[in-house]
Amino acid sequence: MARYGRQLRALLLWIGLGAVLLAGCGTATRPGGATGGHGPDEAAHGHTHSDGDTAHSHGEEWTLPHIHGLGFTRDGKQLMVPAHIGLFVASEGSWRRGDGPEHDYMGFSASDDGFYSSGHPAPSATGLANPLGLVKSTDGGKTLVQFGFAGESDFHLMGVGYQNHAIYVLNPAQNSKLAPGMHRSLDNGKTWQQSSVRGLTAAPFAIAVHPTQPNIVALATEQGLLLSSDHGDQFEPVESSGPVTAVAFSPDGTQLVFGSTELFQYALATKQVKPISTPTLVEDERITHIAVNPTQPTALAFATTALNIFHTPAGGQAWQQLASNGSTTNLDQAGGQ
């Protein structure tokens, strides 16, 4: 019990560290000294919408102040990007605002029927507690279904199985149901079980849940990629050569795509790691979010701390830059990398 207590205390520290650094609360320097991401004070005291946190449009182009996740819709035709001041969508050669209020989605996780999230309600929203707790939308963000913890918890680190909808959260503080630590729900938040997280010895940055097998969960951490097959009770290292800051499962669950400054692919059956040709990132730029297209497994996208978004339709053979320093680009005009 003493050993588990030490692991739990360390986990709480790492949850805060991971959130501040890479889960939407780190500070990413833009040209000219502007910042993209939440500073430590905002991370500690809740997010606010300042005058600077506004998406500006120029025709079909937008400027995104932050990027809090990535996810493809079930048909694979739309890439959803929660951007602190609402949801944005890249589809069919252009960008548009998503449907619904401009909620500050955190812990954003796409599913085959919509998306799950946490975060904070839009300033214009009425009847929603702050923070949102655990919510889900099946209509592109027009409406939210609440599954608990409204007014209590903001889950920055959360993962959901794309098809099985198994929910895993790293809870930073005691709420009405959950102690601090990692927890899972297999019934949309009706019941929860706590995971022991044995083997976790470094700051976690992201969670990925197997699309069909709810017992399999991966963690991107400061010391590498970890994988569990027993609902997060025991984690084993997959790749430990350096930090891994983002991770996602392939649609069929046979592969993990992960990385920090470049992308790799891990085959669960053979345990082989292969590199994916990746656009060159600038110094200190890190990958923060990865999404794999559910209808075209070779198509994937990733976002970075510099507010860049890249997309490849063919497993890294060619890349399009969809956003540069937060400024979106029409897809039909994006050049290859």
C-alpha positions as CSV (number, residue, x, y, z in Angstrom):
1,M,0.0,0.0,0.0
2,A,2.8,2.4,0.8
3,R,4.3,1.8,-2.7
4,Y,1.0,2.4,-4.3
5,G,0.5,5.6,-2.3
6,R,3.9,6.9,-3.6
7,Q,2.9,6.0,-7.1
8,L,-0.4,7.8,-6.7
9,R,1.2,11.0,-5.2
10,A,3.7,11.0,-8.1
11,L,0.9,10.5,-10.6
12,L,-0.9,13.6,-9.3
13,L,2.2,15.7,-9.7
14,W,2.8,14.3,-13.2
15,I,-0.9,14.9,-14.2
16,G,-0.3,18.6,-13.5
17,L,3.1,18.6,-15.2
18,G,1.8,16.9,-18.3
19,A,-1.2,19.2,-18.5
20,V,0.9,22.3,-18.2
21,L,3.5,21.2,-20.7
22,L,1.6,19.5,-23.5
23,A,-2.1,18.9,-22.9
24,G,-3.2,22.3,-23.9
25,C,-1.8,24.3,-21.1
26,G,1.8,24.6,-22.2
27,T,3.2,27.8,-23.7
28,A,4.1,27.5,-27.3
29,T,6.1,30.5,-28.6
30,R,4.9,32.0,-31.8
31,P,6.8,34.4,-34.1
32,G,7.0,37.8,-32.5
33,G,6.8,36.4,-29.0
34,A,3.1,35.8,-28.8
35,T,2.0,32.6,-27.1
36,G,-0.3,29.8,-28.0
37,G,-1.4,27.7,-25.0
38,H,-2.5,28.2,-21.4
39,G,0.0,29.6,-19.0
40,P,0.6,28.1,-15.5
41,D,-1.7,30.5,-13.8
42,E,-4.6,29.8,-16.1
43,A,-3.9,26.0,-15.8
44,A,-4.1,26.3,-12.0
45,H,-7.1,28.6,-11.8
46,G,-9.3,27.7,-14.8
47,H,-9.3,28.9,-18.4
48,T,-10.6,32.4,-19.3
49,H,-11.5,33.8,-22.7
50,S,-9.4,36.9,-23.1
51,D,-9.8,39.5,-25.9
52,G,-6.8,37.8,-27.6
53,D,-8.5,34.4,-27.6
54,T,-10.5,35.0,-30.7
55,A,-10.5,33.2,-34.0
56,H,-10.0,35.6,-36.8
57,S,-11.2,34.7,-40.3
58,H,-10.0,35.8,-43.6
59,G,-12.3,34.2,-46.2
60,E,-11.9,30.5,-45.4
61,E,-8.9,31.0,-43.2
62,W,-8.9,31.2,-39.5
63,T,-6.4,31.8,-36.7
64,L,-6.6,29.3,-33.9
65,P,-5.4,30.5,-30.5
66,H,-4.8,27.0,-29.1
67,I,-5.2,23.4,-30.2
68,H,-6.7,21.0,-27.7
69,G,-7.1,17.8,-29.7
70,L,-7.7,16.2,-33.1
71,G,-10.2,13.7,-34.3
72,F,-11.8,12.4,-37.5
73,T,-15.5,11.9,-37.9
74,R,-16.9,8.4,-38.6
75,D,-17.0,8.9,-42.4
76,G,-13.3,10.1,-42.4
77,K,-14.2,13.3,-44.3
78,Q,-13.9,15.8,-41.5
79,L,-11.0,16.6,-39.1
80,M,-12.3,18.1,-35.9
81,V,-10.0,20.6,-34.0
82,P,-11.0,21.9,-30.6
83,A,-9.3,25.3,-30.4
84,H,-10.1,26.8,-27.0
85,I,-12.8,29.1,-28.5
86,G,-14.9,26.3,-30.0
87,L,-14.7,23.5,-32.5
88,F,-13.2,24.0,-36.0
89,V,-13.5,21.5,-38.9
90,A,-11.3,20.9,-41.9
91,S,-13.2,19.2,-44.7
92,E,-13.4,19.1,-48.5
93,G,-10.7,21.7,-49.1
94,S,-11.6,24.3,-46.5
95,W,-12.0,25.2,-42.9
96,R,-15.2,26.2,-41.1
97,R,-16.4,26.7,-37.6
98,G,-18.0,23.7,-35.9
99,D,-21.6,23.7,-34.8
100,G,-22.7,24.8,-31.5
101,P,-21.4,27.2,-28.8
102,E,-17.7,28.1,-28.5
103,H,-16.9,25.8,-25.6
104,D,-13.3,25.4,-24.4
105,Y,-13.0,21.6,-25.0
106,M,-10.3,19.8,-23.1
107,G,-9.5,16.1,-23.1
108,F,-11.2,15.9,-26.5
109,S,-11.7,12.4,-27.8
110,A,-13.4,11.5,-31.1
111,S,-15.7,8.4,-31.2
112,D,-17.6,6.7,-34.0
113,D,-20.8,8.6,-33.0
114,G,-19.4,12.0,-32.2
115,F,-16.9,13.0,-29.5
116,Y,-16.4,13.0,-25.7
117,S,-14.8,15.9,-23.9
118,S,-14.3,18.0,-20.8
119,G,-13.4,21.6,-20.4
120,H,-15.3,24.9,-19.9
121,P,-18.5,26.3,-21.3
122,A,-18.6,29.1,-23.7
123,P,-19.1,32.6,-22.1
124,S,-22.4,32.8,-24.0
125,A,-23.7,29.4,-22.8
126,T,-26.4,29.3,-20.2
127,G,-27.4,26.4,-18.0
128,L,-23.9,24.7,-18.1
129,A,-21.8,24.5,-15.0
130,N,-18.1,25.4,-15.1
131,P,-16.1,23.1,-15.6
132,L,-18.1,20.9,-17.9
133,G,-17.1,17.7,-16.3
134,L,-17.6,14.8,-18.7
135,V,-19.7,15.5,-21.8
136,K,-20.5,13.9,-25.1
137,S,-21.9,15.3,-28.4
138,T,-23.4,13.3,-31.2
139,D,-24.4,16.3,-33.4
140,G,-21.0,18.0,-34.0
141,G,-21.2,20.1,-30.8
142,K,-24.7,21.5,-31.2
143,T,-25.8,19.9,-28.0
144,L,-24.0,18.2,-25.1
145,V,-25.0,15.2,-23.0
146,Q,-23.6,15.4,-19.5
147,F,-22.3,12.2,-17.9
148,G,-21.2,13.7,-14.5
149,F,-18.8,15.9,-12.7
150,A,-20.3,19.2,-13.9
151,G,-19.0,22.0,-11.8
152,E,-16.4,19.7,-10.3
153,S,-13.7,18.4,-12.7
154,D,-11.9,19.4,-15.9
155,F,-10.2,16.3,-17.3
156,H,-7.3,17.5,-19.4
157,L,-5.9,13.9,-19.9
158,M,-8.7,11.7,-21.2
159,G,-9.0,8.9,-23.8
160,V,-12.0,7.1,-25.2
161,G,-12.2,3.9,-27.3
162,Y,-13.4,4.9,-30.8
163,Q,-15.9,2.1,-31.1
164,N,-16.3,0.7,-27.6
165,H,-16.5,4.1,-25.9
166,A,-14.5,3.0,-22.9
167,I,-13.5,6.2,-21.0
168,Y,-10.2,6.6,-19.2
169,V,-9.4,9.8,-17.3
170,L,-6.5,11.0,-15.1
171,N,-8.3,12.7,-12.3
172,P,-6.2,15.5,-10.7
173,A,-8.3,16.0,-7.6
174,Q,-10.9,14.4,-5.5
175,N,-14.5,14.9,-6.7
176,S,-17.8,13.5,-5.7
177,K,-17.1,10.0,-7.0
178,L,-13.4,9.7,-7.9
179,A,-10.2,9.8,-5.9
180,P,-7.1,11.3,-7.6
181,G,-5.6,9.0,-10.1
182,M,-6.5,7.0,-13.3
183,H,-10.1,5.8,-13.6
184,R,-12.2,4.0,-16.2
185,S,-15.8,3.7,-17.1
186,L,-17.3,1.2,-19.6
187,D,-20.9,2.5,-19.3
188,N,-20.7,6.2,-20.1
189,G,-19.8,7.3,-16.6
190,K,-22.5,5.4,-14.7
191,T,-19.9,3.3,-12.8
192,W,-16.1,3.8,-12.4
193,Q,-13.1,1.7,-11.4
194,Q,-9.7,2.9,-10.4
195,S,-6.6,1.7,-12.2
196,S,-3.4,0.9,-10.2
197,V,-1.1,2.3,-12.9
198,R,1.8,0.1,-11.8
199,G,4.8,0.7,-14.1
200,L,4.1,4.4,-14.6
201,T,7.2,6.2,-13.6
202,A,7.2,9.4,-15.6
203,A,4.9,12.3,-16.4
204,P,2.0,11.2,-18.7
205,F,1.1,13.5,-21.6
206,A,-1.7,11.6,-23.5
207,I,-4.0,8.6,-23.2
208,A,-5.1,6.3,-26.1
209,V,-7.7,3.6,-25.7
210,H,-8.0,0.6,-28.0
211,P,-11.0,1.0,-30.3
212,T,-12.6,-2.4,-29.6
213,Q,-10.9,-3.9,-26.5
214,P,-11.5,-1.7,-23.5
215,N,-8.8,-3.4,-21.4
216,I,-6.0,-2.1,-23.6
217,V,-4.8,1.4,-23.0
218,A,-1.6,3.3,-23.9
219,L,0.1,6.2,-22.3
220,A,2.5,8.7,-23.8
221,T,5.0,9.7,-21.1
222,E,8.1,11.7,-20.5
223,Q,10.2,8.5,-20.5
224,G,8.5,6.7,-23.4
225,L,5.4,4.8,-24.5
226,L,3.6,2.5,-22.1
227,L,0.9,-0.2,-22.9
228,S,-1.5,-2.0,-20.6
229,S,-3.7,-5.0,-21.3
230,D,-5.4,-5.1,-17.9
231,H,-7.4,-1.8,-17.8
232,G,-4.3,0.3,-16.7
233,D,-3.4,-1.7,-13.6
234,Q,0.0,-2.7,-15.0
235,F,1.9,-0.8,-17.7
236,E,4.8,-2.2,-19.7
237,P,7.3,-0.1,-21.8
238,V,6.9,-0.2,-25.5
239,E,9.4,2.4,-26.5
240,S,11.7,4.0,-23.9
241,S,14.4,5.8,-26.0
242,G,13.0,9.2,-25.1
243,P,9.9,11.3,-24.4
244,V,6.6,10.4,-26.2
245,T,4.2,13.3,-26.2
246,A,1.3,11.9,-28.3
247,V,-0.3,8.5,-29.1
248,A,-3.3,7.1,-31.1
249,F,-4.5,3.7,-32.1
250,S,-5.2,2.7,-35.6
251,P,-8.9,2.1,-36.5
252,D,-8.5,-1.7,-36.2
253,G,-6.4,-1.5,-33.1
254,T,-3.5,-3.4,-34.5
255,Q,-1.1,-0.4,-34.5
256,L,-0.1,2.5,-32.3
257,V,1.0,5.8,-33.9
258,F,3.2,7.8,-31.5
259,G,5.9,10.4,-31.3
260,S,7.4,13.6,-30.0
261,T,9.5,15.2,-32.7
262,E,8.8,12.6,-35.3
263,L,6.2,9.8,-35.8
264,F,6.6,6.0,-35.3
265,Q,4.3,3.0,-35.7
266,Y,4.2,0.1,-33.3
267,A,2.6,-3.2,-34.3
268,L,0.9,-4.9,-31.3
269,A,1.2,-8.4,-32.7
270,T,4.9,-8.3,-33.7
271,K,6.0,-5.6,-31.2
272,Q,8.0,-4.0,-34.0
273,V,8.5,-0.2,-34.2
274,K,8.9,1.5,-37.6
275,P,9.4,5.1,-38.4
276,I,6.9,7.2,-40.3
277,S,8.3,9.9,-42.6
278,T,7.5,13.1,-40.7
279,P,7.8,16.9,-41.6
280,T,10.8,18.5,-39.9
281,L,9.7,20.4,-36.8
282,V,11.5,23.5,-35.4
283,E,13.6,23.4,-32.3
284,D,11.6,22.7,-29.1
285,E,8.5,21.9,-31.2
286,R,6.7,18.8,-30.0
287,I,3.8,16.7,-31.3
288,T,0.7,17.2,-29.1
289,H,-2.1,15.3,-30.8
290,I,-2.4,12.5,-33.4
291,A,-5.5,11.3,-35.2
292,V,-5.9,8.4,-37.6
293,N,-8.6,8.3,-40.2
294,P,-11.2,5.5,-39.4
295,T,-11.9,4.8,-43.1
296,Q,-8.4,5.2,-44.5
297,P,-5.8,3.9,-41.9
298,T,-2.9,5.3,-43.9
299,A,-4.3,8.8,-43.6
300,L,-3.4,10.6,-40.4
301,A,-3.0,14.1,-38.9
302,F,-1.0,15.6,-36.1
303,A,-0.8,18.9,-34.2
304,T,2.2,20.5,-32.5
305,T,3.1,22.9,-29.7
306,A,3.8,25.6,-32.4
307,L,0.1,25.3,-33.4
308,N,1.0,23.6,-36.7
309,I,-1.3,20.9,-38.1
310,F,-0.1,18.4,-40.8
311,H,-2.0,15.8,-42.7
312,T,-0.9,12.8,-44.9
313,P,-3.3,10.6,-47.0
314,A,-0.6,8.0,-47.5
315,G,1.2,7.0,-44.3
316,G,3.8,9.9,-44.5
317,Q,4.7,9.7,-48.2
318,A,3.3,13.2,-48.7
319,W,2.2,15.8,-46.2
320,Q,0.0,18.9,-46.3
321,Q,0.3,21.6,-43.7
322,L,-3.3,22.5,-42.7
323,A,-2.3,25.2,-40.1
324,S,0.9,27.2,-39.6
325,N,1.4,28.9,-36.2
326,G,-2.4,28.6,-35.7
327,S,-3.3,30.1,-39.1
328,T,-5.3,27.7,-41.2
329,T,-4.7,27.0,-44.9
330,N,-7.3,25.9,-47.5
331,L,-6.5,22.3,-48.1
332,D,-6.6,22.6,-51.9
333,Q,-3.9,25.2,-51.6
334,A,-1.7,23.4,-49.0
335,G,1.7,22.5,-50.3
336,G,3.4,19.1,-49.7
337,Q,6.1,18.8,-47.1
